[in-house]
Amino acid sequence: MAPAPQDARRIGKVLGESAQEAGKASFTAPIQTVAWITLGLLATTFAVSFLLPTRARDEEEVLELVAMGDH
């Protein structure tokens, strides 16, 4: 027995609503999590960049340090 057109519309509506809810749960939440993780990593990188020296060492300084380590 074939379903009546009214039943088909109700089934379509229920399936459409379920699909939208499933899409939100299985797509939106992970994307938000990834966005927050990315933002956190960028903020951490920005903060840690201030720990770097303001200028690079001269070649002479590097050679002295290497020579000291060879003892």
C-alpha positions as CSV (number, residue, x, y, z in Angstrom):
1,M,0.0,0.0,0.0
2,A,1.5,3.4,-1.0
3,P,1.6,6.2,1.5
4,A,-0.9,9.0,1.1
5,P,0.5,12.4,-0.1
6,Q,-0.2,14.0,3.3
7,D,1.9,11.3,5.0
8,A,4.7,11.9,2.5
9,R,4.7,15.6,3.3
10,R,4.8,14.9,7.1
11,I,7.6,12.4,6.6
12,G,9.5,14.8,4.5
13,K,9.1,17.6,7.1
14,V,10.2,15.3,10.0
15,L,13.2,14.1,8.0
16,G,14.1,17.6,7.0
17,E,14.0,18.8,10.6
18,S,16.0,15.8,11.7
19,A,18.6,16.4,9.0
20,Q,19.0,20.0,10.0
21,E,19.5,19.1,13.7
22,A,22.0,16.4,12.7
23,G,23.8,18.8,10.5
24,K,24.1,21.3,13.4
25,A,25.3,18.7,15.8
26,S,27.8,16.9,13.5
27,F,29.2,20.0,11.7
28,T,28.7,23.2,13.6
29,A,30.1,22.0,17.0
30,P,33.4,20.6,15.6
31,I,33.9,23.7,13.4
32,Q,33.5,25.9,16.5
33,T,35.9,23.7,18.4
34,V,38.5,24.0,15.7
35,A,38.0,27.7,15.5
36,W,38.6,28.1,19.2
37,I,41.7,25.9,19.1
38,T,43.1,27.9,16.2
39,L,42.4,31.2,18.0
40,G,44.2,29.8,21.1
41,L,47.2,28.7,19.1
42,L,47.5,32.1,17.4
43,A,47.2,33.9,20.8
44,T,49.8,31.7,22.3
45,T,52.2,32.3,19.4
46,F,51.7,36.0,19.7
47,A,52.4,35.9,23.4
48,V,55.4,33.7,23.1
49,S,56.9,35.9,20.4
50,F,57.6,38.5,23.0
51,L,60.0,36.1,24.7
52,L,62.3,36.2,21.7
53,P,65.4,38.4,21.8
54,T,65.0,41.8,20.2
55,R,68.0,41.2,17.9
56,A,69.8,38.2,16.5
57,R,73.3,37.3,17.8
58,D,76.3,38.5,15.8
59,E,78.3,35.8,14.1
60,E,81.2,36.5,16.4
61,E,79.1,35.8,19.5
62,V,77.9,32.5,18.0
63,L,81.4,31.4,17.2
64,E,82.5,32.2,20.7
65,L,79.7,30.1,22.2
66,V,80.5,27.2,19.9
67,A,84.2,27.4,20.8
68,M,83.2,27.4,24.6
69,G,81.2,24.3,24.1
70,D,84.0,22.4,22.4
71,H,86.1,22.1,25.6
